[in-house]
C-alpha cells in the first residue's frame, strides 16, 4: 500500500448520481469419489409355471446419493396381470454420489464450469426378472453432482464457437433484439483481428444518464490503451441503457450480447470481464451476484448495492475489486448509518462468498496515496480487493506526485492476473 495526498480530480461534465438519487458528477470523469453407476439388476429366475404378469417398469433413478432400492419380484402381482410363481428379484447396486471436487472432475459428474455443480450420473436401470411377474430391481440412484473446481490462474484459453470462423462483425454501434426490444451497444474489435486467437472480452457499462459513446470516448475506462501497451489486444463492449438507468432487463441484455459475441467472434470464454462507474458500477455489482459462471472477474468503480435491481443471489464466488472515494456522497463507503448499504458491504459480501477472512475493520485510506486492501484467506482464483482514497465520486484518481490514473491501472492489473 502506498500513502500520500490525492490530487484534485478534473471533471468531464455534470451528470446525475445513481446511488443516492441526488445530483452527482462523472469525472473526465467458482475429488470426487468414483461413482459406480447402478448396475443392471440380476435377471429373476424363471417361474416354474404360471401366467407371466405384465412387468412393472423400473423407475428411473433421481439424481442424488440415495441407495438404489432392491427390486423385488411380487407374487402374482405385476402392475397389471397375475403371476403364479414369484420371480427372483433383480438386484441393483448403489450409485455412489460424486463428492465435491476442487479443480478436478467429481466422479459421477461432469466438470463444473467456474465452480458450478457437475451433473449427477444416473444409475442404470436393472432388468426385469423373467418367469413370474417379479419386478426388476429399481434403478440405482445417480451420484450427486460434484462441485466443479475453480479455474486456476493462467489457465489455457477456452475458445468460443466463433473461433476459426470468418466474421462479418465490425467495430461500431450495433443493434440487438433483447427482451423484445431493439437495444444498442458499441463494440471495439482489434484492427488486426485474428479469428484463431481467443481474445479477452470487457463489458463496460456507463454511468447514470450517460451513453455507450461516453465510455468509448474514455477508451473503455482507459483499459484499451493499457491493453495496447501490454500487447494484449482485447474486444470491448459498451452497452446502452434504455433510459438513464440500468434495469432488470439489462441482465438479459448482457446474456444476449455475450451469446452473440461468443457465436460470431473468437473470445476466451474463461476471460470475460465486467466493469463500470457509478450506476455502471452498480449494474456490474448486480451482474456479479448471479453471473459468476459467465464473468471471471469484475471491477466496480464507485459502486453501490441499493437503488439498483439486485437479482436473487447465488452466493457463488467471483473475483471482485472495487474503488470508493471516502468523500463520495453519491455512492458512499457506508450509506448513512446503514449496516447493509454501501460499498463496504459489497466488499464484505463478496469476501464472504469467496471464503475470505473478513476483518472487524477493513483498512481504508487515512492519508497519502490510495489504499487497496486485499482480503486475506481468499482462494487465489477468487481474490477480493477494496480500494479507498481521498476523493469524491470519480473514476479518475491520481496519487500525489503521479500523473497517471491509478484506478485504470489497478483495474487492468487485477484483470490480468487471470
Secondary structure as a PSIPRED ss2 file (coil, helix, strand):
# PSIPRED VFORMAT (PSIPRED V4.0)

   1 X C   1.000  0.000  0.000
   2 X C   1.000  0.000  0.000
   3 X C   1.000  0.000  0.000
   4 X C   1.000  0.000  0.000
   5 X C   1.000  0.000  0.000
   6 X C   1.000  0.000  0.000
   7 X C   1.000  0.000  0.000
   8 X C   1.000  0.000  0.000
   9 X C   1.000  0.000  0.000
  10 X C   1.000  0.000  0.000
  11 X E   0.000  0.000  1.000
  12 X E   0.000  0.000  1.000
  13 X E   0.000  0.000  1.000
  14 X E   0.000  0.000  1.000
  15 X E   0.000  0.000  1.000
  16 X E   0.000  0.000  1.000
  17 X C   1.000  0.000  0.000
  18 X C   1.000  0.000  0.000
  19 X C   1.000  0.000  0.000
  20 X C   1.000  0.000  0.000
  21 X C   1.000  0.000  0.000
  22 X C   1.000  0.000  0.000
  23 X E   0.000  0.000  1.000
  24 X E   0.000  0.000  1.000
  25 X E   0.000  0.000  1.000
  26 X E   0.000  0.000  1.000
  27 X E   0.000  0.000  1.000
  28 X C   1.000  0.000  0.000
  29 X C   1.000  0.000  0.000
  30 X C   1.000  0.000  0.000
  31 X C   1.000  0.000  0.000
  32 X C   1.000  0.000  0.000
  33 X C   1.000  0.000  0.000
  34 X C   1.000  0.000  0.000
  35 X C   1.000  0.000  0.000
  36 X C   1.000  0.000  0.000
  37 X C   1.000  0.000  0.000
  38 X C   1.000  0.000  0.000
  39 X C   1.000  0.000  0.000
  40 X C   1.000  0.000  0.000
  41 X C   1.000  0.000  0.000
  42 X C   1.000  0.000  0.000
  43 X C   1.000  0.000  0.000
  44 X C   1.000  0.000  0.000
  45 X C   1.000  0.000  0.000
  46 X C   1.000  0.000  0.000
  47 X C   1.000  0.000  0.000
  48 X C   1.000  0.000  0.000
  49 X C   1.000  0.000  0.000
  50 X C   1.000  0.000  0.000
  51 X C   1.000  0.000  0.000
  52 X C   1.000  0.000  0.000
  53 X C   1.000  0.000  0.000
  54 X E   0.000  0.000  1.000
  55 X C   1.000  0.000  0.000
  56 X C   1.000  0.000  0.000
  57 X C   1.000  0.000  0.000
  58 X C   1.000  0.000  0.000
  59 X C   1.000  0.000  0.000
  60 X C   1.000  0.000  0.000
  61 X C   1.000  0.000  0.000
  62 X C   1.000  0.000  0.000
  63 X E   0.000  0.000  1.000
  64 X C   1.000  0.000  0.000
  65 X C   1.000  0.000  0.000
  66 X C   1.000  0.000  0.000
  67 X C   1.000  0.000  0.000
  68 X C   1.000  0.000  0.000
  69 X C   1.000  0.000  0.000
  70 X C   1.000  0.000  0.000
  71 X C   1.000  0.000  0.000
  72 X C   1.000  0.000  0.000
  73 X E   0.000  0.000  1.000
  74 X C   1.000  0.000  0.000
  75 X C   1.000  0.000  0.000
  76 X C   1.000  0.000  0.000
  77 X C   1.000  0.000  0.000
  78 X C   1.000  0.000  0.000
  79 X C   1.000  0.000  0.000
  80 X E   0.000  0.000  1.000
  81 X C   1.000  0.000  0.000
  82 X C   1.000  0.000  0.000
  83 X C   1.000  0.000  0.000
  84 X C   1.000  0.000  0.000
  85 X C   1.000  0.000  0.000
  86 X C   1.000  0.000  0.000
  87 X C   1.000  0.000  0.000
  88 X C   1.000  0.000  0.000
  89 X C   1.000  0.000  0.000
  90 X C   1.000  0.000  0.000
  91 X C   1.000  0.000  0.000
  92 X C   1.000  0.000  0.000
  93 X C   1.000  0.000  0.000
  94 X C   1.000  0.000  0.000
  95 X C   1.000  0.000  0.000
  96 X C   1.000  0.000  0.000
  97 X C   1.000  0.000  0.000
  98 X C   1.000  0.000  0.000
  99 X C   1.000  0.000  0.000
 100 X C   1.000  0.000  0.000
 101 X C   1.000  0.000  0.000
 102 X C   1.000  0.000  0.000
 103 X C   1.000  0.000  0.000
 104 X C   1.000  0.000  0.000
 105 X C   1.000  0.000  0.000
 106 X C   1.000  0.000  0.000
 107 X C   1.000  0.000  0.000
 108 X C   1.000  0.000  0.000
 109 X C   1.000  0.000  0.000
 110 X C   1.000  0.000  0.000
 111 X C   1.000  0.000  0.000
 112 X C   1.000  0.000  0.000
 113 X C   1.000  0.000  0.000
 114 X C   1.000  0.000  0.000
 115 X C   1.000  0.000  0.000
 116 X C   1.000  0.000  0.000
 117 X E   0.000  0.000  1.000
 118 X C   1.000  0.000  0.000
 119 X C   1.000  0.000  0.000
 120 X C   1.000  0.000  0.000
 121 X C   1.000  0.000  0.000
 122 X C   1.000  0.000  0.000
 123 X C   1.000  0.000  0.000
 124 X C   1.000  0.000  0.000
 125 X C   1.000  0.000  0.000
 126 X C   1.000  0.000  0.000
 127 X C   1.000  0.000  0.000
 128 X C   1.000  0.000  0.000
 129 X C   1.000  0.000  0.000
 130 X C   1.000  0.000  0.000
 131 X C   1.000  0.000  0.000
 132 X C   1.000  0.000  0.000
 133 X C   1.000  0.000  0.000
 134 X E   0.000  0.000  1.000
 135 X C   1.000  0.000  0.000
 136 X C   1.000  0.000  0.000
 137 X C   1.000  0.000  0.000
 138 X C   1.000  0.000  0.000
 139 X C   1.000  0.000  0.000
 140 X C   1.000  0.000  0.000
 141 X C   1.000  0.000  0.000
 142 X E   0.000  0.000  1.000
 143 X C   1.000  0.000  0.000
 144 X C   1.000  0.000  0.000
 145 X C   1.000  0.000  0.000
 146 X C   1.000  0.000  0.000
 147 X E   0.000  0.000  1.000
 148 X C   1.000  0.000  0.000
 149 X C   1.000  0.000  0.000
 150 X C   1.000  0.000  0.000
 151 X C   1.000  0.000  0.000
 152 X C   1.000  0.000  0.000
 153 X C   1.000  0.000  0.000
 154 X C   1.000  0.000  0.000
 155 X C   1.000  0.000  0.000
 156 X C   1.000  0.000  0.000
 157 X C   1.000  0.000  0.000
 158 X C   1.000  0.000  0.000
 159 X E   0.000  0.000  1.000
 160 X C   1.000  0.000  0.000
 161 X C   1.000  0.000  0.000
 162 X C   1.000  0.000  0.000
 163 X C   1.000  0.000  0.000
 164 X C   1.000  0.000  0.000
 165 X C   1.000  0.000  0.000
 166 X C   1.000  0.000  0.000
 167 X C   1.000  0.000  0.000
 168 X C   1.000  0.000  0.000
 169 X C   1.000  0.000  0.000
 170 X C   1.000  0.000  0.000
 171 X C   1.000  0.000  0.000
 172 X E   0.000  0.000  1.000
 173 X E   0.000  0.000  1.000
 174 X E   0.000  0.000  1.000
 175 X E   0.000  0.000  1.000
 176 X E   0.000  0.000  1.000
 177 X E   0.000  0.000  1.000
 178 X E   0.000  0.000  1.000
 179 X C   1.000  0.000  0.000
 180 X C   1.000  0.000  0.000
 181 X E   0.000  0.000  1.000
 182 X E   0.000  0.000  1.000
 183 X E   0.000  0.000  1.000
 184 X E   0.000  0.000  1.000
 185 X E   0.000  0.000  1.000
 186 X E   0.000  0.000  1.000
 187 X E   0.000  0.000  1.000
 188 X E   0.000  0.000  1.000
 189 X C   1.000  0.000  0.000
 190 X C   1.000  0.000  0.000
 191 X C   1.000  0.000  0.000
 192 X C   1.000  0.000  0.000
 193 X C   1.000  0.000  0.000
 194 X C   1.000  0.000  0.000
 195 X C   1.000  0.000  0.000
 196 X C   1.000  0.000  0.000
 197 X C   1.000  0.000  0.000
 198 X C   1.000  0.000  0.000
 199 X E   0.000  0.000  1.000
 200 X E   0.000  0.000  1.000
 201 X E   0.000  0.000  1.000
 202 X E   0.000  0.000  1.000
 203 X E   0.000  0.000  1.000
 204 X E   0.000  0.000  1.000
 205 X E   0.000  0.000  1.000
 206 X C   1.000  0.000  0.000
 207 X C   1.000  0.000  0.000
 208 X C   1.000  0.000  0.000
 209 X C   1.000  0.000  0.000
 210 X C   1.000  0.000  0.000
 211 X C   1.000  0.000  0.000
 212 X H   0.000  1.000  0.000
 213 X H   0.000  1.000  0.000
 214 X H   0.000  1.000  0.000
 215 X H   0.000  1.000  0.000
 216 X H   0.000  1.000  0.000
 217 X H   0.000  1.000  0.000
 218 X C   1.000  0.000  0.000
 219 X H   0.000  1.000  0.000
 220 X H   0.000  1.000  0.000
 221 X H   0.000  1.000  0.000
 222 X H   0.000  1.000  0.000
 223 X H   0.000  1.000  0.000
 224 X H   0.000  1.000  0.000
 225 X H   0.000  1.000  0.000
 226 X H   0.000  1.000  0.000
 227 X H   0.000  1.000  0.000
 228 X H   0.000  1.000  0.000
 229 X H   0.000  1.000  0.000
 230 X C   1.000  0.000  0.000
 231 X C   1.000  0.000  0.000
 232 X C   1.000  0.000  0.000
 233 X C   1.000  0.000  0.000
 234 X E   0.000  0.000  1.000
 235 X E   0.000  0.000  1.000
 236 X E   0.000  0.000  1.000
 237 X E   0.000  0.000  1.000
 238 X E   0.000  0.000  1.000
 239 X E   0.000  0.000  1.000
 240 X C   1.000  0.000  0.000
 241 X C   1.000  0.000  0.000
 242 X C   1.000  0.000  0.000
 243 X C   1.000  0.000  0.000
 244 X C   1.000  0.000  0.000
 245 X C   1.000  0.000  0.000
 246 X C   1.000  0.000  0.000
 247 X C   1.000  0.000  0.000
 248 X C   1.000  0.000  0.000
 249 X H   0.000  1.000  0.000
 250 X H   0.000  1.000  0.000
 251 X H   0.000  1.000  0.000
 252 X H   0.000  1.000  0.000
 253 X H   0.000  1.000  0.000
 254 X H   0.000  1.000  0.000
 255 X H   0.000  1.000  0.000
 256 X H   0.000  1.000  0.000
 257 X H   0.000  1.000  0.000
 258 X H   0.000  1.000  0.000
 259 X H   0.000  1.000  0.000
 260 X H   0.000  1.000  0.000
 261 X H   0.000  1.000  0.000
 262 X H   0.000  1.000  0.000
 263 X H   0.000  1.000  0.000
 264 X H   0.000  1.000  0.000
 265 X C   1.000  0.000  0.000
 266 X C   1.000  0.000  0.000
 267 X E   0.000  0.000  1.000
 268 X E   0.000  0.000  1.000
 269 X E   0.000  0.000  1.000
 270 X E   0.000  0.000  1.000
 271 X E   0.000  0.000  1.000
 272 X E   0.000  0.000  1.000
 273 X E   0.000  0.000  1.000
 274 X E   0.000  0.000  1.000
 275 X E   0.000  0.000  1.000
 276 X E   0.000  0.000  1.000
 277 X E   0.000  0.000  1.000
 278 X C   1.000  0.000  0.000
 279 X H   0.000  1.000  0.000
 280 X H   0.000  1.000  0.000
 281 X H   0.000  1.000  0.000
 282 X H   0.000  1.000  0.000
 283 X H   0.000  1.000  0.000
 284 X H   0.000  1.000  0.000
 285 X H   0.000  1.000  0.000
 286 X H   0.000  1.000  0.000
 287 X H   0.000  1.000  0.000
 288 X H   0.000  1.000  0.000
 289 X C   1.000  0.000  0.000
 290 X C   1.000  0.000  0.000
 291 X C   1.000  0.000  0.000
 292 X C   1.000  0.000  0.000
 293 X C   1.000  0.000  0.000
 294 X C   1.000  0.000  0.000
 295 X C   1.000  0.000  0.000
 296 X C   1.000  0.000  0.000
 297 X E   0.000  0.000  1.000
 298 X E   0.000  0.000  1.000
 299 X E   0.000  0.000  1.000
 300 X E   0.000  0.000  1.000
 301 X E   0.000  0.000  1.000
 302 X C   1.000  0.000  0.000
 303 X C   1.000  0.000  0.000
 304 X C   1.000  0.000  0.000
 305 X C   1.000  0.000  0.000
 306 X C   1.000  0.000  0.000
 307 X C   1.000  0.000  0.000
 308 X C   1.000  0.000  0.000
 309 X C   1.000  0.000  0.000
 310 X C   1.000  0.000  0.000
 311 X C   1.000  0.000  0.000
 312 X C   1.000  0.000  0.000
 313 X C   1.000  0.000  0.000
 314 X C   1.000  0.000  0.000
 315 X C   1.000  0.000  0.000
 316 X C   1.000  0.000  0.000
 317 X C   1.000  0.000  0.000
 318 X C   1.000  0.000  0.000
 319 X E   0.000  0.000  1.000
 320 X E   0.000  0.000  1.000
 321 X E   0.000  0.000  1.000
 322 X E   0.000  0.000  1.000
 323 X E   0.000  0.000  1.000
 324 X E   0.000  0.000  1.000
 325 X E   0.000  0.000  1.000
 326 X C   1.000  0.000  0.000
 327 X C   1.000  0.000  0.000
 328 X C   1.000  0.000  0.000
 329 X C   1.000  0.000  0.000
 330 X C   1.000  0.000  0.000
 331 X C   1.000  0.000  0.000
 332 X C   1.000  0.000  0.000
 333 X C   1.000  0.000  0.000
 334 X C   1.000  0.000  0.000
 335 X C   1.000  0.000  0.000
 336 X C   1.000  0.000  0.000
 337 X C   1.000  0.000  0.000
 338 X C   1.000  0.000  0.000
 339 X C   1.000  0.000  0.000
 340 X C   1.000  0.000  0.000
 341 X C   1.000  0.000  0.000
 342 X C   1.000  0.000  0.000
 343 X H   0.000  1.000  0.000
 344 X H   0.000  1.000  0.000
 345 X H   0.000  1.000  0.000
 346 X H   0.000  1.000  0.000
 347 X H   0.000  1.000  0.000
 348 X H   0.000  1.000  0.000
 349 X H   0.000  1.000  0.000
 350 X H   0.000  1.000  0.000
 351 X H   0.000  1.000  0.000
 352 X H   0.000  1.000  0.000
 353 X H   0.000  1.000  0.000
 354 X C   1.000  0.000  0.000
 355 X C   1.000  0.000  0.000
 356 X C   1.000  0.000  0.000
 357 X C   1.000  0.000  0.000
 358 X C   1.000  0.000  0.000
 359 X C   1.000  0.000  0.000
 360 X C   1.000  0.000  0.000
 361 X C   1.000  0.000  0.000
 362 X C   1.000  0.000  0.000
 363 X C   1.000  0.000  0.000
 364 X C   1.000  0.000  0.000
 365 X C   1.000  0.000  0.000
 366 X C   1.000  0.000  0.000
 367 X C   1.000  0.000  0.000
 368 X C   1.000  0.000  0.000
 369 X C   1.000  0.000  0.000
 370 X C   1.000  0.000  0.000
 371 X E   0.000  0.000  1.000
 372 X E   0.000  0.000  1.000
 373 X E   0.000  0.000  1.000
 374 X E   0.000  0.000  1.000
 375 X C   1.000  0.000  0.000
 376 X C   1.000  0.000  0.000
 377 X C   1.000  0.000  0.000
 378 X C   1.000  0.000  0.000
 379 X C   1.000  0.000  0.000
 380 X H   0.000  1.000  0.000
 381 X H   0.000  1.000  0.000
 382 X H   0.000  1.000  0.000
 383 X C   1.000  0.000  0.000
 384 X E   0.000  0.000  1.000
 385 X E   0.000  0.000  1.000
 386 X E   0.000  0.000  1.000
 387 X E   0.000  0.000  1.000
 388 X E   0.000  0.000  1.000
 389 X E   0.000  0.000  1.000
 390 X C   1.000  0.000  0.000
 391 X C   1.000  0.000  0.000
 392 X C   1.000  0.000  0.000
 393 X C   1.000  0.000  0.000
 394 X C   1.000  0.000  0.000
 395 X C   1.000  0.000  0.000
 396 X C   1.000  0.000  0.000
 397 X C   1.000  0.000  0.000
 398 X C   1.000  0.000  0.000
 399 X C   1.000  0.000  0.000
 400 X C   1.000  0.000  0.000
 401 X C   1.000  0.000  0.000
 402 X C   1.000  0.000  0.000
 403 X C   1.000  0.000  0.000
 404 X C   1.000  0.000  0.000
 405 X C   1.000  0.000  0.000
 406 X H   0.000  1.000  0.000
 407 X H   0.000  1.000  0.000
 408 X H   0.000  1.000  0.000
 409 X H   0.000  1.000  0.000
 410 X H   0.000  1.000  0.000
 411 X H   0.000  1.000  0.000
 412 X H   0.000  1.000  0.000
 413 X H   0.000  1.000  0.000
 414 X H   0.000  1.000  0.000
 415 X H   0.000  1.000  0.000
 416 X H   0.000  1.000  0.000
 417 X C   1.000  0.000  0.000
 418 X C   1.000  0.000  0.000
